[in-house]
Amino acid sequence: MFRQPRYSERIIFEYNDIKTDHDYWANEEEVKKVFELLPEEAIRKNEPKIPNLPESVVVRHFTRLSRMNYAIDIGPYPLGSCTMKYNFKIMERLANLKELAYLHEELPEENIQGLLSLLYTFERFLCEITGMDKFSFQPAAGAHAEFAGVLIIRKYHEINNELDYRKEIIVPDSSHGTNPASASMAGFKVITVRSNKEGTVDIEELKSLLSKRTAGLMLTNPNTLGLFEKDILEIAKMVHEVGGLLYYDGANLNGIMTYVRPGDMGFDIVHLNLHKTFGTPHGGGGPGAGPLGVKEFLKEFLPVPVIEFDGKKYYLNYNLPKTIGRIKENFGNTLVLIKALAYILLKGYEGLKEAREKAVANTKYFIELMKDVSEISLTHDKNIMRFHECLLSAKTLKDKTGVDAKDVAKRLLDYGLHPSMIYFPLIVDEALLVEFTEDETKENIELFANALKQIIKESYENPQLVKNAPYNATIERLDEVKASHPRTMALSWKILKTKINELIKIS
Ligand SMILES: Cc1ncc(COP(=O)(O)O)c(C=O)c1O
């Protein structure tokens, strides 16, 4: 049985200073030399407000915190949609080579030719994999890339003098929340197209929504139900015919890479979530990266600079007249890109193909294991093939026992499993989205399916047991309202302190 460690761990700022004269390893002369090199304005006037602690205290503090965490290195992570592949250690080692890790991106071009050649190679690979013509590496995550991509759509229509009336971005009702959010942040009105009973875009409804007001359509394929949008060529034609652009949310590329390319499906702009496809850290635990690719006719809209090669040397090209501007450092989170490049080089074409095939086979095996379970069952047409992930619904379980998808997810923690995504996509009741990627073993997929079956049994025998879970995790069930209400939610220790004071005043 899984048990996560629990410590009554203080926040590091709550530690009092502990004198550390003999725990200070830096050579004072060396430190002075560094100070001499720094410009006056870069030197702090006041000491940072952090406690003065010996190394042993700091290391133990962070090690205890890490043991209270669940990680991809501990067990399965079948999150669905935003899942992260296992990160191979060799990729970390390569990215940590001092020749790469110590480089500053503002070094003169001639001093970073090696780095530029790696990134340029990576870009060529991504173009080959996606069918796009040019990439920017600046976006730090999928959502960041989406926002930049929608800004490109905006600028494109602006330059064509059509922005006055192209004010709508269409997204399917199964789309990831970041799609409508990015479109809205870029100033567009978000129009939702409903899914048909198979779970894919309803073409007839899409037809009725397309007009000269359409700036673009954002789509992921396979979609967030793991279903391939088989009408994609027709969809692309329809969007282009009314003058709109097609944006590919590449979060789900793992399901199709080496099989079919977004560029060939008619997409004009794509982003890739490297964590889901090439095994890098995800943004939140990151840093992450979300490369943004475009077709030839949109090259000049990319953030500057982009990397070019003149046949002899690599250089940074700032001369993109229609650029949306800079959105991050030159190459974003560079070392994440290096890790993804390492993944591609380690796997090769055959390895990438195998990764896709195994990811799809894993989904298929899981569906097979769950096929006779009615309480948590596959949604939509059961005969249509799922790709990288599959969507289940716990509605029958809820109707029969009162245990809902959230309770199931919490109880999975007691089994030492990262829960699947719940209540997304929004189009089915009591949704549970499951994605294993290629890394999960047969044994772990069985473990997950058996845990779900066991939880269903518990729900009939003792629903309260499931409704109060988890018991074996570091923290028990949180008060959902307090954890998400703007008055009580605290995203940092400082905010928490202010909020506690405010609440004391109110009460
Ligand atoms: C379908 C889809 N689109 C967009 C995103 C947003 O990506 P990120 O979390 O990298 O911002 C995700 C999450 O990974 C996703 O699953």
The ligand as an ORCA input file, in Angstrom:
! r2SCAN-3c Opt
* xyz 0 1
  C      -5.019     20.194    -25.545
  C      -4.118     21.150    -24.793
  N      -3.948     22.391    -25.261
  C      -3.175     23.282    -24.608
  C      -2.517     22.958    -23.440
  C      -1.740     24.020    -22.723
  O      -0.402     23.737    -22.700
  P       0.564     24.227    -21.510
  O       0.114     23.517    -20.279
  O       1.928     23.831    -21.980
  O       0.394     25.714    -21.406
  C      -2.637     21.647    -22.933
  C      -1.878     21.191    -21.734
  O      -0.815     20.618    -21.816
  C      -3.469     20.734    -23.615
  O      -3.654     19.493    -23.158
*
